Amino acid sequence: MGSLSSDECRRLLSAYETALAARIETHRSKSAGELVRLDSWRLNELPKAVRTRASPFMTKNELEKLMECKL
């Protein structure tokens, strides 16, 4: 299996919002607002929090929240 080209990565990333909307539509176990909030936290807040620590790590609560987002 080969690696992705820059163009392929850009194309896939540009489809992210559409894919998230499709997931929200088909997985009604969580509200749309909650999924969007969790996804935003995963992409924006979590990486910043981890990078601010002297030795980067995730707390148990962060890991639980990440798993909630993924499930």
CHARMM internal coordinates of N, CA and C (Angstrom, degrees):
IC EDIT
DIST 1 N 1 CA 1.4484
DIST 1 CA 1 C 1.5207
ANGL 1 N 1 CA 1 C 108.48
DIST 1 C 2 N 1.3122
ANGL 1 CA 1 C 2 N 117.44
DIHE 1 N 1 CA 1 C 2 N 128.14
DIST 2 N 2 CA 1.4533
ANGL 1 C 2 N 2 CA 122.20
DIHE 1 CA 1 C 2 N 2 CA -178.58
DIST 2 CA 2 C 1.5167
ANGL 2 N 2 CA 2 C 112.43
DIHE 1 C 2 N 2 CA 2 C -85.69
DIST 2 C 3 N 1.3146
ANGL 2 CA 2 C 3 N 114.95
DIHE 2 N 2 CA 2 C 3 N 172.06
DIST 3 N 3 CA 1.4541
ANGL 2 C 3 N 3 CA 119.92
DIHE 2 CA 2 C 3 N 3 CA 178.82
DIST 3 CA 3 C 1.5243
ANGL 3 N 3 CA 3 C 110.05
DIHE 2 C 3 N 3 CA 3 C -86.89
DIST 3 C 4 N 1.3211
ANGL 3 CA 3 C 4 N 115.05
DIHE 3 N 3 CA 3 C 4 N 163.18
DIST 4 N 4 CA 1.4591
ANGL 3 C 4 N 4 CA 120.59
DIHE 3 CA 3 C 4 N 4 CA 179.91
DIST 4 CA 4 C 1.5259
ANGL 4 N 4 CA 4 C 110.24
DIHE 3 C 4 N 4 CA 4 C -81.26
DIST 4 C 5 N 1.3002
ANGL 4 CA 4 C 5 N 115.68
DIHE 4 N 4 CA 4 C 5 N 142.88
DIST 5 N 5 CA 1.4587
ANGL 4 C 5 N 5 CA 119.87
DIHE 4 CA 4 C 5 N 5 CA 174.96
DIST 5 CA 5 C 1.5298
ANGL 5 N 5 CA 5 C 109.02
DIHE 4 C 5 N 5 CA 5 C -80.89
DIST 5 C 6 N 1.3037
ANGL 5 CA 5 C 6 N 116.56
DIHE 5 N 5 CA 5 C 6 N 166.29
DIST 6 N 6 CA 1.4680
ANGL 5 C 6 N 6 CA 121.33
DIHE 5 CA 5 C 6 N 6 CA 177.40
DIST 6 CA 6 C 1.5208
ANGL 6 N 6 CA 6 C 110.96
DIHE 5 C 6 N 6 CA 6 C -59.49
DIST 6 C 7 N 1.3272
ANGL 6 CA 6 C 7 N 116.88
DIHE 6 N 6 CA 6 C 7 N -41.05
DIST 7 N 7 CA 1.4644
ANGL 6 C 7 N 7 CA 120.59
DIHE 6 CA 6 C 7 N 7 CA 179.15
DIST 7 CA 7 C 1.5261
ANGL 7 N 7 CA 7 C 111.46
DIHE 6 C 7 N 7 CA 7 C -63.96
DIST 7 C 8 N 1.3247
ANGL 7 CA 7 C 8 N 116.74
DIHE 7 N 7 CA 7 C 8 N -40.88
DIST 8 N 8 CA 1.4684
ANGL 7 C 8 N 8 CA 120.26
DIHE 7 CA 7 C 8 N 8 CA 178.28
DIST 8 CA 8 C 1.5299
ANGL 8 N 8 CA 8 C 110.91
DIHE 7 C 8 N 8 CA 8 C -64.40
DIST 8 C 9 N 1.3219
ANGL 8 CA 8 C 9 N 116.62
DIHE 8 N 8 CA 8 C 9 N -41.62
DIST 9 N 9 CA 1.4714
ANGL 8 C 9 N 9 CA 120.49
DIHE 8 CA 8 C 9 N 9 CA 177.99
DIST 9 CA 9 C 1.5177
ANGL 9 N 9 CA 9 C 110.65
DIHE 8 C 9 N 9 CA 9 C -61.81
DIST 9 C 10 N 1.3213
ANGL 9 CA 9 C 10 N 117.77
DIHE 9 N 9 CA 9 C 10 N -45.19
DIST 10 N 10 CA 1.4706
ANGL 9 C 10 N 10 CA 121.00
DIHE 9 CA 9 C 10 N 10 CA 178.91
DIST 10 CA 10 C 1.5231
ANGL 10 N 10 CA 10 C 111.23
DIHE 9 C 10 N 10 CA 10 C -62.48
DIST 10 C 11 N 1.3212
ANGL 10 CA 10 C 11 N 116.55
DIHE 10 N 10 CA 10 C 11 N -41.29
DIST 11 N 11 CA 1.4651
ANGL 10 C 11 N 11 CA 120.80
DIHE 10 CA 10 C 11 N 11 CA 179.94
DIST 11 CA 11 C 1.5257
ANGL 11 N 11 CA 11 C 110.48
DIHE 10 C 11 N 11 CA 11 C -63.60
DIST 11 C 12 N 1.3190
ANGL 11 CA 11 C 12 N 116.76
DIHE 11 N 11 CA 11 C 12 N -45.12
DIST 12 N 12 CA 1.4600
ANGL 11 C 12 N 12 CA 120.86
DIHE 11 CA 11 C 12 N 12 CA 179.82
DIST 12 CA 12 C 1.5263
ANGL 12 N 12 CA 12 C 111.90
DIHE 11 C 12 N 12 CA 12 C -66.02
DIST 12 C 13 N 1.3186
ANGL 12 CA 12 C 13 N 117.01
DIHE 12 N 12 CA 12 C 13 N -42.91
DIST 13 N 13 CA 1.4638
ANGL 12 C 13 N 13 CA 119.92
DIHE 12 CA 12 C 13 N 13 CA 178.16
DIST 13 CA 13 C 1.5230
ANGL 13 N 13 CA 13 C 111.86
DIHE 12 C 13 N 13 CA 13 C -64.46
DIST 13 C 14 N 1.3124
ANGL 13 CA 13 C 14 N 117.22
DIHE 13 N 13 CA 13 C 14 N -33.74
DIST 14 N 14 CA 1.4666
ANGL 13 C 14 N 14 CA 119.87
DIHE 13 CA 13 C 14 N 14 CA 179.11
DIST 14 CA 14 C 1.5317
ANGL 14 N 14 CA 14 C 111.50
DIHE 13 C 14 N 14 CA 14 C -69.21
DIST 14 C 15 N 1.3226
ANGL 14 CA 14 C 15 N 117.39
DIHE 14 N 14 CA 14 C 15 N -20.50
DIST 15 N 15 CA 1.4642
ANGL 14 C 15 N 15 CA 121.41
DIHE 14 CA 14 C 15 N 15 CA 179.17
DIST 15 CA 15 C 1.5307
ANGL 15 N 15 CA 15 C 112.28
DIHE 14 C 15 N 15 CA 15 C -90.60
DIST 15 C 16 N 1.3288
ANGL 15 CA 15 C 16 N 117.48
DIHE 15 N 15 CA 15 C 16 N 0.10
DIST 16 N 16 CA 1.4675
ANGL 15 C 16 N 16 CA 121.22
DIHE 15 CA 15 C 16 N 16 CA -173.97
DIST 16 CA 16 C 1.5219
ANGL 16 N 16 CA 16 C 112.35
DIHE 15 C 16 N 16 CA 16 C -60.00
DIST 16 C 17 N 1.3216
ANGL 16 CA 16 C 17 N 118.20
DIHE 16 N 16 CA 16 C 17 N -48.91
DIST 17 N 17 CA 1.4716
ANGL 16 C 17 N 17 CA 120.87
DIHE 16 CA 16 C 17 N 17 CA -177.62
DIST 17 CA 17 C 1.5283
ANGL 17 N 17 CA 17 C 111.22
DIHE 16 C 17 N 17 CA 17 C -60.99
DIST 17 C 18 N 1.3039
ANGL 17 CA 17 C 18 N 117.18
DIHE 17 N 17 CA 17 C 18 N -38.43
DIST 18 N 18 CA 1.4642
ANGL 17 C 18 N 18 CA 121.18
DIHE 17 CA 17 C 18 N 18 CA 177.58
DIST 18 CA 18 C 1.5207
ANGL 18 N 18 CA 18 C 110.49
DIHE 17 C 18 N 18 CA 18 C -65.52
DIST 18 C 19 N 1.3294
ANGL 18 CA 18 C 19 N 116.48
DIHE 18 N 18 CA 18 C 19 N -41.89
DIST 19 N 19 CA 1.4642
ANGL 18 C 19 N 19 CA 120.90
DIHE 18 CA 18 C 19 N 19 CA 178.93
DIST 19 CA 19 C 1.5264
ANGL 19 N 19 CA 19 C 110.91
DIHE 18 C 19 N 19 CA 19 C -65.44
DIST 19 C 20 N 1.3332
ANGL 19 CA 19 C 20 N 117.43
DIHE 19 N 19 CA 19 C 20 N -40.10
DIST 20 N 20 CA 1.4604
ANGL 19 C 20 N 20 CA 120.86
DIHE 19 CA 19 C 20 N 20 CA 177.86
DIST 20 CA 20 C 1.5260
ANGL 20 N 20 CA 20 C 110.38
DIHE 19 C 20 N 20 CA 20 C -63.69
DIST 20 C 21 N 1.3101
ANGL 20 CA 20 C 21 N 117.05
DIHE 20 N 20 CA 20 C 21 N -43.24
DIST 21 N 21 CA 1.4681
ANGL 20 C 21 N 21 CA 120.78
DIHE 20 CA 20 C 21 N 21 CA 178.06
DIST 21 CA 21 C 1.5253
ANGL 21 N 21 CA 21 C 110.71
DIHE 20 C 21 N 21 CA 21 C -61.40
DIST 21 C 22 N 1.3283
ANGL 21 CA 21 C 22 N 117.68
DIHE 21 N 21 CA 21 C 22 N -39.72
DIST 22 N 22 CA 1.4685
ANGL 21 C 22 N 22 CA 120.92
DIHE 21 CA 21 C 22 N 22 CA 178.45
DIST 22 CA 22 C 1.5251
ANGL 22 N 22 CA 22 C 110.81
DIHE 21 C 22 N 22 CA 22 C -65.75
DIST 22 C 23 N 1.3309
ANGL 22 CA 22 C 23 N 116.15
DIHE 22 N 22 CA 22 C 23 N -39.51
DIST 23 N 23 CA 1.4681
ANGL 22 C 23 N 23 CA 119.37
DIHE 22 CA 22 C 23 N 23 CA 177.67
DIST 23 CA 23 C 1.5213
ANGL 23 N 23 CA 23 C 110.84
DIHE 22 C 23 N 23 CA 23 C -63.19
DIST 23 C 24 N 1.3189
ANGL 23 CA 23 C 24 N 116.63
DIHE 23 N 23 CA 23 C 24 N -43.34
DIST 24 N 24 CA 1.4617
ANGL 23 C 24 N 24 CA 121.04
DIHE 23 CA 23 C 24 N 24 CA 178.80
DIST 24 CA 24 C 1.5247
ANGL 24 N 24 CA 24 C 109.97
DIHE 23 C 24 N 24 CA 24 C -60.64
DIST 24 C 25 N 1.3056
ANGL 24 CA 24 C 25 N 116.06
DIHE 24 N 24 CA 24 C 25 N -41.28
DIST 25 N 25 CA 1.4698
ANGL 24 C 25 N 25 CA 120.60
DIHE 24 CA 24 C 25 N 25 CA -178.17
DIST 25 CA 25 C 1.5326
ANGL 25 N 25 CA 25 C 112.00
DIHE 24 C 25 N 25 CA 25 C -66.25
DIST 25 C 26 N 1.3277
ANGL 25 CA 25 C 26 N 117.48
DIHE 25 N 25 CA 25 C 26 N -37.17
DIST 26 N 26 CA 1.4686
ANGL 25 C 26 N 26 CA 119.59
DIHE 25 CA 25 C 26 N 26 CA -175.29
DIST 26 CA 26 C 1.5232
ANGL 26 N 26 CA 26 C 113.96
DIHE 25 C 26 N 26 CA 26 C -92.82
DIST 26 C 27 N 1.3178
ANGL 26 CA 26 C 27 N 118.17
DIHE 26 N 26 CA 26 C 27 N -18.88
DIST 27 N 27 CA 1.4623
ANGL 26 C 27 N 27 CA 121.33
DIHE 26 CA 26 C 27 N 27 CA -178.83
DIST 27 CA 27 C 1.5207
ANGL 27 N 27 CA 27 C 109.35
DIHE 26 C 27 N 27 CA 27 C -114.32
DIST 27 C 28 N 1.2828
ANGL 27 CA 27 C 28 N 116.19
DIHE 27 N 27 CA 27 C 28 N 90.71
DIST 28 N 28 CA 1.4559
ANGL 27 C 28 N 28 CA 121.24
DIHE 27 CA 27 C 28 N 28 CA -175.22
DIST 28 CA 28 C 1.5272
ANGL 28 N 28 CA 28 C 113.49
DIHE 27 C 28 N 28 CA 28 C -87.69
DIST 28 C 29 N 1.3450
ANGL 28 CA 28 C 29 N 117.80
DIHE 28 N 28 CA 28 C 29 N 12.81
DIST 29 N 29 CA 1.4557
ANGL 28 C 29 N 29 CA 119.54
DIHE 28 CA 28 C 29 N 29 CA -178.76
DIST 29 CA 29 C 1.5253
ANGL 29 N 29 CA 29 C 111.60
DIHE 28 C 29 N 29 CA 29 C -69.27
DIST 29 C 30 N 1.3227
ANGL 29 CA 29 C 30 N 117.23
DIHE 29 N 29 CA 29 C 30 N -25.40
DIST 30 N 30 CA 1.4567
ANGL 29 C 30 N 30 CA 122.46
DIHE 29 CA 29 C 30 N 30 CA 176.90
DIST 30 CA 30 C 1.5245
ANGL 30 N 30 CA 30 C 107.99
DIHE 29 C 30 N 30 CA 30 C -122.45
DIST 30 C 31 N 1.3114
ANGL 30 CA 30 C 31 N 116.56
DIHE 30 N 30 CA 30 C 31 N 154.10
DIST 31 N 31 CA 1.4540
ANGL 30 C 31 N 31 CA 119.00
DIHE 30 CA 30 C 31 N 31 CA 177.52
DIST 31 CA 31 C 1.5240
ANGL 31 N 31 CA 31 C 109.67
DIHE 30 C 31 N 31 CA 31 C -70.11
DIST 31 C 32 N 1.3113
ANGL 31 CA 31 C 32 N 115.99
DIHE 31 N 31 CA 31 C 32 N 154.63
DIST 32 N 32 CA 1.4617
ANGL 31 C 32 N 32 CA 120.63
DIHE 31 CA 31 C 32 N 32 CA 179.64
DIST 32 CA 32 C 1.5239
ANGL 32 N 32 CA 32 C 110.23
DIHE 31 C 32 N 32 CA 32 C -58.83
DIST 32 C 33 N 1.3235
ANGL 32 CA 32 C 33 N 116.54
DIHE 32 N 32 CA 32 C 33 N -42.75
DIST 33 N 33 CA 1.4606
ANGL 32 C 33 N 33 CA 120.07
DIHE 32 CA 32 C 33 N 33 CA -179.70
DIST 33 CA 33 C 1.5149
ANGL 33 N 33 CA 33 C 112.15
DIHE 32 C 33 N 33 CA 33 C -61.57
DIST 33 C 34 N 1.3243
ANGL 33 CA 33 C 34 N 117.28
DIHE 33 N 33 CA 33 C 34 N -39.36
DIST 34 N 34 CA 1.4597
ANGL 33 C 34 N 34 CA 121.11
DIHE 33 CA 33 C 34 N 34 CA -179.88
DIST 34 CA 34 C 1.5228
ANGL 34 N 34 CA 34 C 110.75
DIHE 33 C 34 N 34 CA 34 C -67.04
DIST 34 C 35 N 1.3306
ANGL 34 CA 34 C 35 N 117.49
DIHE 34 N 34 CA 34 C 35 N -42.02
DIST 35 N 35 CA 1.4686
ANGL 34 C 35 N 35 CA 120.11
DIHE 34 CA 34 C 35 N 35 CA 178.79
DIST 35 CA 35 C 1.5292
ANGL 35 N 35 CA 35 C 111.55
DIHE 34 C 35 N 35 CA 35 C -64.48
DIST 35 C 36 N 1.3247
ANGL 35 CA 35 C 36 N 116.76
DIHE 35 N 35 CA 35 C 36 N -41.02
DIST 36 N 36 CA 1.4635
ANGL 35 C 36 N 36 CA 120.24
DIHE 35 CA 35 C 36 N 36 CA 179.01
DIST 36 CA 36 C 1.5280
ANGL 36 N 36 CA 36 C 109.39
DIHE 35 C 36 N 36 CA 36 C -65.45
DIST 36 C 37 N 1.3355
ANGL 36 CA 36 C 37 N 117.72
DIHE 36 N 36 CA 36 C 37 N -42.16
DIST 37 N 37 CA 1.4607
ANGL 36 C 37 N 37 CA 122.07
DIHE 36 CA 36 C 37 N 37 CA 179.56
DIST 37 CA 37 C 1.5309
ANGL 37 N 37 CA 37 C 110.78
DIHE 36 C 37 N 37 CA 37 C -62.86
DIST 37 C 38 N 1.3394
ANGL 37 CA 37 C 38 N 116.75
DIHE 37 N 37 CA 37 C 38 N -46.67
DIST 38 N 38 CA 1.4593
ANGL 37 C 38 N 38 CA 120.82
DIHE 37 CA 37 C 38 N 38 CA 179.13
DIST 38 CA 38 C 1.5286
ANGL 38 N 38 CA 38 C 111.47
DIHE 37 C 38 N 38 CA 38 C -63.10
DIST 38 C 39 N 1.3177
ANGL 38 CA 38 C 39 N 116.36
DIHE 38 N 38 CA 38 C 39 N -41.03
DIST 39 N 39 CA 1.4604
ANGL 38 C 39 N 39 CA 120.03
DIHE 38 CA 38 C 39 N 39 CA -179.50
DIST 39 CA 39 C 1.5240
ANGL 39 N 39 CA 39 C 110.61
DIHE 38 C 39 N 39 CA 39 C -65.92
DIST 39 C 40 N 1.3183
ANGL 39 CA 39 C 40 N 117.27
DIHE 39 N 39 CA 39 C 40 N -41.27
DIST 40 N 40 CA 1.4597
ANGL 39 C 40 N 40 CA 120.98
DIHE 39 CA 39 C 40 N 40 CA 177.57
DIST 40 CA 40 C 1.5274
ANGL 40 N 40 CA 40 C 110.56
DIHE 39 C 40 N 40 CA 40 C -63.30
DIST 40 C 41 N 1.3189
ANGL 40 CA 40 C 41 N 117.05
DIHE 40 N 40 CA 40 C 41 N -42.50
DIST 41 N 41 CA 1.4619
ANGL 40 C 41 N 41 CA 121.26
DIHE 40 CA 40 C 41 N 41 CA 177.01
DIST 41 CA 41 C 1.5327
ANGL 41 N 41 CA 41 C 110.25
DIHE 40 C 41 N 41 CA 41 C -59.54
DIST 41 C 42 N 1.3461
ANGL 41 CA 41 C 42 N 116.19
DIHE 41 N 41 CA 41 C 42 N -45.43
DIST 42 N 42 CA 1.4699
ANGL 41 C 42 N 42 CA 121.61
DIHE 41 CA 41 C 42 N 42 CA -178.49
DIST 42 CA 42 C 1.5249
ANGL 42 N 42 CA 42 C 111.62
DIHE 41 C 42 N 42 CA 42 C -61.65
DIST 42 C 43 N 1.3105
ANGL 42 CA 42 C 43 N 116.65
DIHE 42 N 42 CA 42 C 43 N -39.79
DIST 43 N 43 CA 1.4651
ANGL 42 C 43 N 43 CA 120.48
DIHE 42 CA 42 C 43 N 43 CA -175.99
DIST 43 CA 43 C 1.5257
ANGL 43 N 43 CA 43 C 113.82
DIHE 42 C 43 N 43 CA 43 C -84.25
DIST 43 C 44 N 1.3228
ANGL 43 CA 43 C 44 N 117.80
DIHE 43 N 43 CA 43 C 44 N -28.39
DIST 44 N 44 CA 1.4592
ANGL 43 C 44 N 44 CA 120.43
DIHE 43 CA 43 C 44 N 44 CA -172.34
DIST 44 CA 44 C 1.5254
ANGL 44 N 44 CA 44 C 114.38
DIHE 43 C 44 N 44 CA 44 C -113.06
DIST 44 C 45 N 1.3069
ANGL 44 CA 44 C 45 N 117.21
DIHE 44 N 44 CA 44 C 45 N -55.90
DIST 45 N 45 CA 1.4569
ANGL 44 C 45 N 45 CA 120.67
DIHE 44 CA 44 C 45 N 45 CA -173.30
DIST 45 CA 45 C 1.5305
ANGL 45 N 45 CA 45 C 113.45
DIHE 44 C 45 N 45 CA 45 C -77.74
DIST 45 C 46 N 1.3022
ANGL 45 CA 45 C 46 N 117.79
DIHE 45 N 45 CA 45 C 46 N -44.77
DIST 46 N 46 CA 1.4627
ANGL 45 C 46 N 46 CA 120.95
DIHE 45 CA 45 C 46 N 46 CA -177.03
DIST 46 CA 46 C 1.5316
ANGL 46 N 46 CA 46 C 112.56
DIHE 45 C 46 N 46 CA 46 C -58.66
DIST 46 C 47 N 1.3285
ANGL 46 CA 46 C 47 N 119.18
DIHE 46 N 46 CA 46 C 47 N -50.17
DIST 47 N 47 CA 1.4749
ANGL 46 C 47 N 47 CA 118.25
DIHE 46 CA 46 C 47 N 47 CA -179.78
DIST 47 CA 47 C 1.5310
ANGL 47 N 47 CA 47 C 112.64
DIHE 46 C 47 N 47 CA 47 C -59.39
DIST 47 C 48 N 1.3307
ANGL 47 CA 47 C 48 N 117.18
DIHE 47 N 47 CA 47 C 48 N -39.54
DIST 48 N 48 CA 1.4634
ANGL 47 C 48 N 48 CA 120.51
DIHE 47 CA 47 C 48 N 48 CA 178.98
DIST 48 CA 48 C 1.5185
ANGL 48 N 48 CA 48 C 110.52
DIHE 47 C 48 N 48 CA 48 C -63.48
DIST 48 C 49 N 1.3315
ANGL 48 CA 48 C 49 N 116.79
DIHE 48 N 48 CA 48 C 49 N -44.70
DIST 49 N 49 CA 1.4668
ANGL 48 C 49 N 49 CA 120.69
DIHE 48 CA 48 C 49 N 49 CA -179.18
DIST 49 CA 49 C 1.5261
ANGL 49 N 49 CA 49 C 110.91
DIHE 48 C 49 N 49 CA 49 C -61.89
DIST 49 C 50 N 1.3088
ANGL 49 CA 49 C 50 N 116.97
DIHE 49 N 49 CA 49 C 50 N -44.30
DIST 50 N 50 CA 1.4681
ANGL 49 C 50 N 50 CA 120.93
DIHE 49 CA 49 C 50 N 50 CA -178.89
DIST 50 CA 50 C 1.5278
ANGL 50 N 50 CA 50 C 110.36
DIHE 49 C 50 N 50 CA 50 C -64.35
DIST 50 C 51 N 1.3311
ANGL 50 CA 50 C 51 N 117.14
DIHE 50 N 50 CA 50 C 51 N -42.52
DIST 51 N 51 CA 1.4726
ANGL 50 C 51 N 51 CA 120.56
DIHE 50 CA 50 C 51 N 51 CA -178.07
DIST 51 CA 51 C 1.5266
ANGL 51 N 51 CA 51 C 112.99
DIHE 50 C 51 N 51 CA 51 C -68.02
DIST 51 C 52 N 1.3315
ANGL 51 CA 51 C 52 N 118.32
DIHE 51 N 51 CA 51 C 52 N -23.39
DIST 52 N 52 CA 1.4688
ANGL 51 C 52 N 52 CA 119.63
DIHE 51 CA 51 C 52 N 52 CA -178.02
DIST 52 CA 52 C 1.5262
ANGL 52 N 52 CA 52 C 112.22
DIHE 51 C 52 N 52 CA 52 C -76.65
DIST 52 C 53 N 1.3046
ANGL 52 CA 52 C 53 N 118.15
DIHE 52 N 52 CA 52 C 53 N -13.47
DIST 53 N 53 CA 1.4662
ANGL 52 C 53 N 53 CA 121.27
DIHE 52 CA 52 C 53 N 53 CA -177.81
DIST 53 CA 53 C 1.5279
ANGL 53 N 53 CA 53 C 110.32
DIHE 52 C 53 N 53 CA 53 C -83.24
DIST 53 C 54 N 1.3347
ANGL 53 CA 53 C 54 N 115.34
DIHE 53 N 53 CA 53 C 54 N 143.02
DIST 54 N 54 CA 1.4716
ANGL 53 C 54 N 54 CA 120.90
DIHE 53 CA 53 C 54 N 54 CA -177.43
DIST 54 CA 54 C 1.5244
ANGL 54 N 54 CA 54 C 111.31
DIHE 53 C 54 N 54 CA 54 C -53.37
DIST 54 C 55 N 1.3014
ANGL 54 CA 54 C 55 N 115.91
DIHE 54 N 54 CA 54 C 55 N -45.28
DIST 55 N 55 CA 1.4515
ANGL 54 C 55 N 55 CA 121.50
DIHE 54 CA 54 C 55 N 55 CA 173.47
DIST 55 CA 55 C 1.5224
ANGL 55 N 55 CA 55 C 105.84
DIHE 54 C 55 N 55 CA 55 C -117.00
DIST 55 C 56 N 1.3417
ANGL 55 CA 55 C 56 N 118.53
DIHE 55 N 55 CA 55 C 56 N 104.96
DIST 56 N 56 CA 1.4712
ANGL 55 C 56 N 56 CA 120.57
DIHE 55 CA 55 C 56 N 56 CA -173.42
DIST 56 CA 56 C 1.5332
ANGL 56 N 56 CA 56 C 112.75
DIHE 55 C 56 N 56 CA 56 C -52.68
DIST 56 C 57 N 1.3144
ANGL 56 CA 56 C 57 N 115.65
DIHE 56 N 56 CA 56 C 57 N 128.43
DIST 57 N 57 CA 1.4637
ANGL 56 C 57 N 57 CA 122.26
DIHE 56 CA 56 C 57 N 57 CA 177.96
DIST 57 CA 57 C 1.5094
ANGL 57 N 57 CA 57 C 108.88
DIHE 56 C 57 N 57 CA 57 C -157.41
DIST 57 C 58 N 1.3327
ANGL 57 CA 57 C 58 N 115.27
DIHE 57 N 57 CA 57 C 58 N 164.81
DIST 58 N 58 CA 1.4632
ANGL 57 C 58 N 58 CA 122.15
DIHE 57 CA 57 C 58 N 58 CA 174.06
DIST 58 CA 58 C 1.5174
ANGL 58 N 58 CA 58 C 108.24
DIHE 57 C 58 N 58 CA 58 C -108.45
DIST 58 C 59 N 1.3203
ANGL 58 CA 58 C 59 N 114.90
DIHE 58 N 58 CA 58 C 59 N 141.36
DIST 59 N 59 CA 1.4594
ANGL 58 C 59 N 59 CA 118.93
DIHE 58 CA 58 C 59 N 59 CA 175.40
DIST 59 CA 59 C 1.5213
ANGL 59 N 59 CA 59 C 108.72
DIHE 58 C 59 N 59 CA 59 C -79.14
DIST 59 C 60 N 1.3126
ANGL 59 CA 59 C 60 N 115.92
DIHE 59 N 59 CA 59 C 60 N 166.29
DIST 60 N 60 CA 1.4641
ANGL 59 C 60 N 60 CA 120.64
DIHE 59 CA 59 C 60 N 60 CA 177.53
DIST 60 CA 60 C 1.5361
ANGL 60 N 60 CA 60 C 109.92
DIHE 59 C 60 N 60 CA 60 C -60.41
DIST 60 C 61 N 1.3318
ANGL 60 CA 60 C 61 N 117.13
DIHE 60 N 60 CA 60 C 61 N -41.98
DIST 61 N 61 CA 1.4682
ANGL 60 C 61 N 61 CA 120.38
DIHE 60 CA 60 C 61 N 61 CA 179.32
DIST 61 CA 61 C 1.5208
ANGL 61 N 61 CA 61 C 111.60
DIHE 60 C 61 N 61 CA 61 C -63.29
DIST 61 C 62 N 1.3344
ANGL 61 CA 61 C 62 N 117.16
DIHE 61 N 61 CA 61 C 62 N -39.87
DIST 62 N 62 CA 1.4619
ANGL 61 C 62 N 62 CA 120.43
DIHE 61 CA 61 C 62 N 62 CA 177.86
DIST 62 CA 62 C 1.5208
ANGL 62 N 62 CA 62 C 111.00
DIHE 61 C 62 N 62 CA 62 C -65.20
DIST 62 C 63 N 1.3217
ANGL 62 CA 62 C 63 N 116.76
DIHE 62 N 62 CA 62 C 63 N -41.60
DIST 63 N 63 CA 1.4610
ANGL 62 C 63 N 63 CA 120.44
DIHE 62 CA 62 C 63 N 63 CA 178.55
DIST 63 CA 63 C 1.5252
ANGL 63 N 63 CA 63 C 110.66
DIHE 62 C 63 N 63 CA 63 C -63.78
DIST 63 C 64 N 1.3226
ANGL 63 CA 63 C 64 N 117.13
DIHE 63 N 63 CA 63 C 64 N -41.96
DIST 64 N 64 CA 1.4673
ANGL 63 C 64 N 64 CA 120.38
DIHE 63 CA 63 C 64 N 64 CA 177.52
DIST 64 CA 64 C 1.5245
ANGL 64 N 64 CA 64 C 111.01
DIHE 63 C 64 N 64 CA 64 C -62.09
DIST 64 C 65 N 1.3289
ANGL 64 CA 64 C 65 N 116.65
DIHE 64 N 64 CA 64 C 65 N -42.43
DIST 65 N 65 CA 1.4678
ANGL 64 C 65 N 65 CA 120.73
DIHE 64 CA 64 C 65 N 65 CA 179.45
DIST 65 CA 65 C 1.5255
ANGL 65 N 65 CA 65 C 110.72
DIHE 64 C 65 N 65 CA 65 C -66.21
DIST 65 C 66 N 1.3240
ANGL 65 CA 65 C 66 N 116.71
DIHE 65 N 65 CA 65 C 66 N -38.97
DIST 66 N 66 CA 1.4584
ANGL 65 C 66 N 66 CA 120.59
DIHE 65 CA 65 C 66 N 66 CA 177.63
DIST 66 CA 66 C 1.5329
ANGL 66 N 66 CA 66 C 110.46
DIHE 65 C 66 N 66 CA 66 C -62.76
DIST 66 C 67 N 1.3212
ANGL 66 CA 66 C 67 N 116.77
DIHE 66 N 66 CA 66 C 67 N -43.23
DIST 67 N 67 CA 1.4632
ANGL 66 C 67 N 67 CA 120.19
DIHE 66 CA 66 C 67 N 67 CA 178.86
DIST 67 CA 67 C 1.5259
ANGL 67 N 67 CA 67 C 111.17
DIHE 66 C 67 N 67 CA 67 C -65.54
DIST 67 C 68 N 1.3188
ANGL 67 CA 67 C 68 N 117.09
DIHE 67 N 67 CA 67 C 68 N -35.88
DIST 68 N 68 CA 1.4755
ANGL 67 C 68 N 68 CA 120.64
DIHE 67 CA 67 C 68 N 68 CA 175.55
DIST 68 CA 68 C 1.5193
ANGL 68 N 68 CA 68 C 110.28
DIHE 67 C 68 N 68 CA 68 C -60.53
DIST 68 C 69 N 1.3074
ANGL 68 CA 68 C 69 N 115.36
DIHE 68 N 68 CA 68 C 69 N -40.40
DIST 69 N 69 CA 1.4637
ANGL 68 C 69 N 69 CA 120.75
DIHE 68 CA 68 C 69 N 69 CA 179.13
DIST 69 CA 69 C 1.5255
ANGL 69 N 69 CA 69 C 110.79
DIHE 68 C 69 N 69 CA 69 C -65.03
DIST 69 C 70 N 1.3192
ANGL 69 CA 69 C 70 N 116.03
DIHE 69 N 69 CA 69 C 70 N -42.16
DIST 70 N 70 CA 1.4623
ANGL 69 C 70 N 70 CA 120.91
DIHE 69 CA 69 C 70 N 70 CA -176.03
DIST 70 CA 70 C 1.5344
ANGL 70 N 70 CA 70 C 112.50
DIHE 69 C 70 N 70 CA 70 C -74.40
DIST 70 C 71 N 1.3231
ANGL 70 CA 70 C 71 N 117.02
DIHE 70 N 70 CA 70 C 71 N -28.70
DIST 71 N 71 CA 1.4569
ANGL 70 C 71 N 71 CA 119.71
DIHE 70 CA 70 C 71 N 71 CA -177.96
DIST 71 CA 71 C 1.5016
ANGL 71 N 71 CA 71 C 109.82
DIHE 70 C 71 N 71 CA 71 C -90.31
END
COOR INIT
IC SEED 1 N 1 CA 1 C
IC BUILD
